[in-house]
Amino acid sequence: MLGALIGLGLGLLQYRVMSAAVIGALRRTDRSVTEAEKEDYERRIRILRWALGAMTIGLMPVLGFVIGRTLSG
């Protein structure tokens, strides 16, 4: 269980760093002209943020648990 807690902490940290870098870069390259294009771009960013969260926060505790279980026996 300690591995899962460590994995959760690392997943949260990784999510914060990755989402700030990736989403910041996406917002700087936004070339939307109309309001509809801007809303669609923001919708896609929300989907990306959800996917990043699912991958990092969802998978890292599982990976930490498996690694901890493997190393501790």
Helices and strands as residue ranges (DSSP letters): H 2-28, H 35-72
